[in-house]
Amino acid sequence: MPATEAIRKKLGVLPHKPGIYLMKDRFGTVIYVGKARDLRKRVSQYFHPSRRLGWDLKFNALVEAIHDFDIHVVRSEPEAFLLEGKLIKEFHPRYNISFRDDKRFLMLKVNLNDPIPNFTFTRLKKDDGARYFGPFSNSGALRNTLALVRRQFNLRGCRVFTPGAADYKHCLYAHLKYCTAPCIGNVTRDQYLEQVNAAGDFIAGQCHEMKGQLEAEMRKAAAAQDYEKAAGLRDLIRDLKETTKKERKFERVPYTLPLAIDPQRDLAELAKALGLREPPQRIEGFDISNISGTFAVASLVSFKHGRPDRVNYRRFKIKTVEGQNDFASMAEVVRRRYSRLKQSVGQASRLSQISTPKNGDRRDACPTTMPDLILIDGGKGQLNAACAELKKLGLEKIPVIGLAKEFEEIYQPDGSKPLRLGLAHPAVKLLQRVRDECHRVANSYNAQLRIKRISESVLDEFPGIGERRKQALLKKFGSVQRLRTATLEQIAAIPGFGGKAAEELKKFLEARSTLTG
């Protein structure tokens, strides 16, 4: 879509500086994170008409979804690279591919409390008293610099954590004079610690003298027409500059950006809009997922203090409803969830009467508590079905609302007309996050069951297997994938299978695996 007036105004004041930009959709969700050497030029390209004439469907879809953007200026391009990776891991944008795993940038670590300290690579900073350097955006440059540091300061490069004299009887590093070999007593521990501290200061940026020496050697090699050596020294100087350059770590930046979520504010706005006495600290949301009445499932997601509480997510298979009936399915799930939760809370309450916590807070002592708000995905019909079940359980005092998707209307049990707060309202955005998480969990569970059923249907093609023997196999091995890896003896141990039948089934599964592989 063409740039809106608000976006055009933002583009006009963007600086010609390096930084990162975050594209957001109409719900305020981050859908793409990118880095730029020049923010004004890079971000403006997204809204240039000529770019939209291309055949890149992903790019066009991204631009169509952009409703707003934010930027964060940094001091250099490597800093932008570091911050980009951190924000992608933080927000998991839909249109980003790189950095979406949990892999972090390399750091250097040395623990001066070790018997013989050694520089090692790590990707996770711990509170263990060690000295850390980084993170570094260029791992290759870091490795080359560490090799130079070890050679320059005569540090050990072996992998033995706590070496002894027996390990270093024939130490190659000691014979080559690369290491002062504290392991065999060539130097004292205090002398070796001085070498390690000097190397740490060097990595931290105190390396101007070394850079000058390398540059002099490079010019000397070039004058002698030893271009291979000069090129190697040039690359080493470049890696040294890259590694020792001062860069910020951005440990708290994501929570200070303009788009950062403020859960407590959203909860307060939600309480105000719904007329609740206090912000709902625990919200539970429900959604039904089925396709033409098959594989009907439901999801329950829990949000605590405005953020996902994944430990308390639940998934349900609909058991008592036939066909496609979302109202009856919602009623079944609400009944099952809160009848079980009511029983658990009652048991916990009786236990708390026997042994009251020292602080007197019995709510915290209970392993499970009733939610402060229940969100039903759907309109008046789904909401009425849920309320009827809660009333039967004596839980009608728990606030319940429904969220209809088309206009994001909020339905309340005692309201004839839905509440429309607008898409930009913080309370609506919070409810959307809960509802979207319900969708994700329910749909993924539905897809998982379908894939499992398709996989299990392979057994139906095996001659003479029957439903009873099929269920015996699945009960024992859990899935067809595990059955494929089972031995003949394990299959033959299943009731109804002998050695010959087990061998035929094994051959059948191997043949099907080859055809589908």
Secondary structure, 3 states (H helix, E strand, C coil): CCCCHHHHHHHHCCCCCCEEEEEECCCCCEEEEEEECCHHHHHHHCCCHHHHHCCCHHHHHHHHHCCEEEEEECCCHHHHHHHHHHHHHHHCCCCCCCCCCCCCCEEEEECCCCCCCCCEEECCCCCCCCEEEEEECCHHHHHHHHHHHHHHCCCCCCCCCCCCCCCCCCCHHHHCCCCCCHHHCCCCHHHHHHHHHHHHHHHCCCCHHHHHHHHHHHHHHHHCCCHHHHHHHHHHHHHHHHHHCCCCCCCCHHHHCCCCCCHHHHHHHHHHHHCCCCCCCEEEEEEEEEECCEEEEEEEEEEECCEECHHHCEEEECCCCCCCCHHHHHHHHHHHHHHHHHHHHHHHHHHHHHCCCCCCCHHHHCCCCCCCEEEEECCHHHHHHHHHHHHHCCCCCCCEEEEECCCCEEECCCCCCCECCCCCCHHHHHHHHHHHHHHHHHHHHHHHHHHHHHHHHHHHHCCCCHHHHHHHHHHHHCCHHHHHHCCHHHHHCCCCCCHHHHHHHHHHHHHHHHHHC
